[in-house]
Amino acid sequence: MKTVNVKFAGLGGTGVIKASDVFAELVFELGHDVKKAEVHGMSQRGGSIASDVRYGDKVESPMIPEGEADFLVVFDETQVIVNEVFLKKGGTLLTEKDIDVTKLPNIKSLNVAMLGKLSRYFDFPPEKWDIALKKLFDPKFHAGNAEAFKIGRGE
């Protein structure tokens, strides 16, 4: 299996790291070699933040080289231009515009809705996504996350 590269990007406090943690956990539990890297910058003050997740049979480096991201998942439109250099030709860009945020149970669940949107591009069993979400979130968020994930999937 070739290495699949997924870059998550946004602003500090939007759940970029948590979303990448969930995705990395998911692909790890599915038996893939996974590498993950993060760039925080001034994220705690709302600055740019990005997290790379690479998985496959054997992944050598955690960082996605420019022009090699299969997916670029952006949680804030201002970060598209900053990160689009990483998206490969023919790659998939997912942005917050892909989600009707008015339907979310809470705006803070946008990251889970974006994972729901991303899930449509993979044939991973839905229950595996749910297991990863439940493993990395406090139980008080499980119901809202399940709803946000379905909204992201368009269900």
ZIQUI-V238132 format. One record per residue. N is the residue number from 1. SS is DSSP state (helix for helix, strand for strand, loop for the rest). OMEGA is omega in whole degrees, 0 to 359 (none if undefined). NEAR is the number of other C-alpha atoms within 10 Angstrom. Layout:
N	SS	OMEGA	NEAR
N	SS	OMEGA	NEAR
This chain:
1	loop	177	8
2	loop	178	9
3	loop	176	18
4	strand	184	17
5	strand	179	24
6	strand	178	27
7	strand	175	28
8	strand	182	27
9	strand	178	31
10	strand	178	29
11	strand	179	24
12	loop	179	19
13	loop	182	16
14	loop	176	20
15	loop	180	20
16	helix	183	25
17	helix	180	23
18	helix	179	18
19	helix	179	23
20	helix	176	25
21	helix	180	18
22	helix	181	22
23	helix	179	24
24	helix	178	23
25	helix	180	20
26	helix	184	21
27	helix	175	20
28	helix	180	16
29	helix	177	14
30	loop	173	12
31	loop	180	11
32	loop	169	19
33	strand	185	17
34	strand	171	24
35	strand	183	20
36	strand	177	19
37	strand	181	17
38	strand	173	18
39	strand	186	14
40	loop	184	15
41	loop	178	14
42	loop	188	12
43	helix	182	16
44	helix	178	12
45	helix	178	10
46	loop	181	13
47	loop	181	14
48	strand	177	21
49	strand	179	23
50	strand	178	23
51	strand	180	24
52	strand	172	24
53	strand	179	24
54	strand	178	27
55	strand	180	24
56	strand	178	18
57	loop	179	12
58	loop	181	14
59	loop	184	15
60	loop	187	12
61	loop	180	13
62	loop	185	17
63	loop	177	17
64	loop	177	22
65	loop	177	14
66	loop	176	12
67	loop	183	13
68	loop	179	18
69	strand	175	29
70	strand	180	21
71	strand	172	22
72	strand	183	25
73	strand	188	31
74	strand	184	25
75	loop	179	22
76	loop	185	15
77	helix	181	14
78	helix	184	13
79	helix	178	19
80	helix	184	18
81	helix	180	8
82	helix	188	12
83	helix	185	20
84	helix	177	16
85	helix	181	15
86	helix	184	20
87	strand	180	23
88	strand	177	18
89	strand	183	11
90	strand	178	9
91	strand	184	16
92	strand	176	16
93	strand	175	18
94	strand	180	19
95	strand	179	19
96	helix	178	19
97	helix	179	11
98	helix	184	13
99	loop	173	20
100	loop	186	13
101	helix	179	18
102	helix	180	8
103	helix	183	12
104	loop	178	21
105	loop	180	16
106	loop	182	12
107	helix	179	13
108	helix	178	16
109	helix	177	21
110	helix	181	26
111	helix	179	27
112	helix	176	26
113	helix	177	29
114	helix	174	26
115	helix	176	24
116	helix	177	25
117	helix	179	23
118	helix	184	21
119	helix	181	18
120	loop	182	13
121	loop	182	11
122	loop	178	8
123	loop	177	7
124	loop	180	13
125	loop	181	10
126	helix	181	12
127	helix	178	9
128	helix	175	15
129	helix	182	21
130	helix	179	16
131	helix	180	14
132	helix	178	19
133	helix	182	26
134	helix	180	18
135	helix	188	14
136	helix	178	14
137	loop	175	13
138	loop	181	9
139	helix	180	12
140	helix	180	9
141	helix	187	12
142	helix	182	16
143	helix	179	12
144	helix	178	16
145	helix	179	26
146	helix	178	20
147	helix	180	19
148	helix	179	30
149	helix	178	27
150	helix	177	16
151	helix	178	22
152	helix	178	27
153	helix	182	18
154	loop	181	14
155	loop	none	9
